[in-house]
Amino acid sequence: MSYTFNVKALEEYGAFLWDHFQYDWSIFSTPWVYWTVIPWVVYSLIFLIKWYILLIPVTLPCTILSGGFKPKGSAKQLDISSKICNN
């Protein structure tokens, strides 16, 4: 059994990311961003959120594997015997 891997989707995804990167680069290279600090900070936050979402196929597995979605509290042991045997 042989599988063929279609790279067209990966090429389109790469082109999509490249277009968005070029757009963000053009925003950061305009002088109005550097006149005051507030536009730079705001667009930097938007940039980080946007690229986290655009790179979800990469960032989500990395976040899960690094333990980013672990519960904060300790897990409580489930004691089924006391509920079953309790008359």
Secondary structure, 3 states (H helix, E strand, C coil): CCCCCCCHHHHHHHHHHHHHHHHHHHHHCCCHHHHCHHHHHHHHHHHHHHHHHHCHHHHHHHHHHCCCCCCCCCCCCCCHHHHHHCC
